[in-house]
Amino acid sequence: MKTIYLTLACALAGFFANAQVLPSFQLGVKAGANFSKFDPENTFSSTNRTGFYGGLWARVGAGGLHFQPEIYISGKKTNLVSDATGEVNEVRFTSLDVPLLIGTKFGAAGVGVRINTGPAFSLILDENQSFGQAAGNVFKANFKDQAIAWQFGAGLDIKKLSFDARYELGLSKINKAGYPDTKLNLFTIGVGYRIL
């Protein structure tokens, strides 16, 4: 009887290990909502507003770890309130965001829980930088004068569907003309679909 239990335990352990050890590549689409808030410097306060994002993700992994680069368009909104006058100014802009995440996944049989973290680069799209120019900068790894943040998140995979929640901590100031010289923090939720 002990032999049967031992064999069964080894088989289950091997099954769960296989789900994490074998090299894999996945590709998918993703969309969701973001909640933006500036981290101001004493001259104004900021309130959350809801924006959107959508794009592509890839996941390459083996040995229980994965690398997950993403690229998506993100519309960000927030309200700035002057501490002196109480005047409210709505700030909105669109950016090309590129998170480069490292993570791990627990689970098997098509269901798993993920945790991940890593840097995110935000390239603001406006009259001075088109989508094509920003995409070119991404592929050339040219992130000079762009906003840099750090993401922390968790996700749930169920077959081909994925659900994510993340917090993005702004590390550098947004210095584009017309935008406040301050850091931007985000909370995002999203749904993805694996196509490969």
C-alpha positions as CSV (number, residue, x, y, z in Angstrom):
1,M,0.0,0.0,0.0
2,K,2.9,2.4,0.8
3,T,4.4,1.7,-2.6
4,I,1.1,2.7,-4.3
5,Y,1.0,6.0,-2.3
6,L,4.6,6.7,-3.0
7,T,4.2,6.0,-6.8
8,L,1.1,8.2,-6.9
9,A,2.9,11.0,-5.0
10,C,5.8,10.9,-7.4
11,A,3.6,10.9,-10.4
12,L,1.7,14.0,-9.1
13,A,5.0,15.8,-8.2
14,G,6.3,15.0,-11.7
15,F,3.1,16.3,-13.3
16,F,3.3,19.6,-11.4
17,A,7.0,20.0,-12.0
18,N,6.6,19.4,-15.7
19,A,4.2,22.3,-15.9
20,Q,7.0,24.6,-14.8
21,V,10.3,23.0,-16.0
22,L,9.7,22.5,-19.7
23,P,10.6,25.5,-21.9
24,S,7.5,27.3,-23.3
25,F,6.5,30.3,-25.4
26,Q,3.2,32.0,-25.3
27,L,1.7,35.0,-27.1
28,G,-1.5,36.8,-26.4
29,V,-3.6,40.0,-26.5
30,K,-4.6,42.0,-23.4
31,A,-6.9,44.9,-22.5
32,G,-8.0,46.5,-19.3
33,A,-8.4,49.6,-17.2
34,N,-5.9,51.8,-15.4
35,F,-6.3,54.2,-12.5
36,S,-3.8,57.0,-12.7
37,K,-2.6,59.3,-10.0
38,F,0.3,61.8,-10.0
39,D,2.7,61.9,-7.1
40,P,2.8,65.7,-6.6
41,E,5.3,68.0,-4.9
42,N,3.4,70.3,-2.5
43,T,1.9,72.6,-5.2
44,F,-1.1,70.5,-6.1
45,S,-2.9,67.3,-5.2
46,S,-4.1,64.5,-7.6
47,T,-7.1,62.3,-7.8
48,N,-7.6,59.0,-9.6
49,R,-9.4,58.7,-12.9
50,T,-10.0,55.7,-15.1
51,G,-8.2,55.2,-18.3
52,F,-7.7,52.2,-20.7
53,Y,-4.9,50.0,-22.1
54,G,-4.6,47.3,-24.8
55,G,-1.9,45.5,-26.6
56,L,0.2,42.3,-26.8
57,W,2.1,40.2,-24.3
58,A,4.6,37.3,-24.7
59,R,5.8,34.8,-22.1
60,V,9.0,32.8,-22.4
61,G,9.9,30.4,-19.5
62,A,11.6,27.4,-18.1
63,G,12.6,26.1,-14.8
64,G,9.7,27.7,-13.0
65,L,10.6,31.3,-14.1
66,H,9.3,33.3,-17.1
67,F,10.2,36.5,-18.9
68,Q,7.1,38.5,-19.9
69,P,7.6,41.5,-22.2
70,E,4.5,43.5,-23.1
71,I,3.7,46.4,-25.4
72,Y,0.4,48.3,-25.3
73,I,-1.3,51.6,-25.9
74,S,-2.4,53.3,-22.7
75,G,-4.8,56.2,-22.2
76,K,-4.1,57.8,-18.9
77,K,-6.3,60.4,-17.0
78,T,-6.0,62.2,-13.7
79,N,-7.3,65.4,-12.1
80,L,-4.8,67.9,-10.6
81,V,-6.2,70.2,-7.9
82,S,-4.3,73.4,-7.1
83,D,-3.6,73.6,-3.3
84,A,-3.7,77.4,-3.6
85,T,-6.9,78.0,-5.6
86,G,-8.7,74.7,-5.6
87,E,-8.8,74.8,-9.4
88,V,-9.2,71.4,-11.0
89,N,-7.4,70.6,-14.2
90,E,-8.0,67.4,-16.1
91,V,-4.8,65.8,-17.4
92,R,-5.0,63.1,-20.1
93,F,-2.5,61.7,-22.5
94,T,-1.7,58.5,-24.5
95,S,1.5,56.5,-24.1
96,L,3.1,53.4,-25.5
97,D,4.0,51.3,-22.5
98,V,6.6,48.5,-22.4
99,P,6.8,46.4,-19.2
100,L,9.6,43.9,-19.1
101,L,8.6,41.5,-16.3
102,I,10.2,38.5,-14.6
103,G,7.8,36.1,-12.8
104,T,6.9,32.6,-11.7
105,K,3.7,30.5,-11.9
106,F,2.2,27.9,-9.6
107,G,-0.3,25.4,-10.8
108,A,-1.1,22.8,-13.5
109,A,-3.8,21.4,-15.7
110,G,-4.5,24.8,-17.4
111,V,-4.9,26.7,-14.1
112,G,-2.2,28.7,-12.5
113,V,-1.4,31.7,-10.3
114,R,1.4,34.1,-11.4
115,I,3.4,36.7,-9.6
116,N,5.7,39.1,-11.5
117,T,7.7,42.3,-11.2
118,G,10.0,44.4,-13.4
119,P,10.6,47.8,-15.0
120,A,8.1,49.5,-17.3
121,F,8.9,52.2,-19.9
122,S,6.4,54.8,-20.9
123,L,6.8,56.7,-24.2
124,I,4.3,59.6,-24.4
125,L,2.5,59.9,-27.8
126,D,1.7,63.5,-28.7
127,E,2.3,66.0,-31.5
128,N,6.0,65.5,-31.1
129,Q,6.2,61.7,-31.1
130,S,3.9,59.6,-33.2
131,F,3.1,55.9,-32.6
132,G,5.6,54.9,-35.3
133,Q,8.4,56.9,-33.7
134,A,7.7,55.6,-30.3
135,A,7.6,52.0,-31.6
136,G,10.9,52.6,-33.4
137,N,12.4,53.8,-30.1
138,V,11.2,50.6,-28.3
139,F,12.8,48.3,-30.9
140,K,16.0,50.4,-30.8
141,A,15.9,50.2,-26.9
142,N,16.0,54.0,-26.9
143,F,14.1,55.1,-23.8
144,K,16.0,58.4,-23.2
145,D,13.8,61.2,-21.7
146,Q,10.9,58.8,-21.2
147,A,9.1,57.9,-18.0
148,I,10.3,54.8,-16.1
149,A,8.3,52.9,-13.5
150,W,8.4,49.6,-11.7
151,Q,5.5,47.1,-11.7
152,F,4.4,44.6,-9.1
153,G,1.6,42.2,-9.9
154,A,-0.3,39.0,-9.7
155,G,-2.4,37.1,-12.2
156,L,-4.6,34.0,-12.7
157,D,-4.5,31.8,-15.8
158,I,-7.5,29.6,-16.7
159,K,-6.9,27.8,-19.9
160,K,-6.4,30.5,-22.5
161,L,-7.8,33.3,-20.4
162,S,-5.7,35.4,-18.0
163,F,-6.6,38.0,-15.4
164,D,-4.1,40.5,-14.0
165,A,-3.8,43.1,-11.3
166,R,-0.8,45.4,-11.0
167,Y,0.6,48.4,-9.2
168,E,3.0,50.6,-11.1
169,L,5.3,52.9,-9.1
170,G,6.6,55.9,-11.0
171,L,10.4,56.1,-10.7
172,S,11.1,59.1,-13.0
173,K,9.3,62.4,-13.7
174,I,7.2,63.0,-16.7
175,N,9.0,66.0,-18.3
176,K,7.2,66.4,-21.6
177,A,5.9,69.9,-22.4
178,G,2.4,70.4,-21.3
179,Y,2.5,67.7,-18.6
180,P,3.5,68.3,-15.0
181,D,7.0,67.7,-13.8
182,T,6.0,64.8,-11.5
183,K,5.8,61.0,-11.2
184,L,2.8,59.0,-12.2
185,N,1.6,56.0,-10.2
186,L,-0.9,53.5,-11.7
187,F,-3.1,50.6,-10.6
188,T,-4.2,48.4,-13.5
189,I,-6.6,45.5,-14.0
190,G,-6.8,43.5,-17.2
191,V,-8.0,40.5,-19.1
192,G,-5.9,38.6,-21.6
193,Y,-6.3,35.8,-24.2
194,R,-3.5,33.5,-25.3
195,I,-3.4,33.0,-29.0
196,L,-0.3,30.8,-29.1
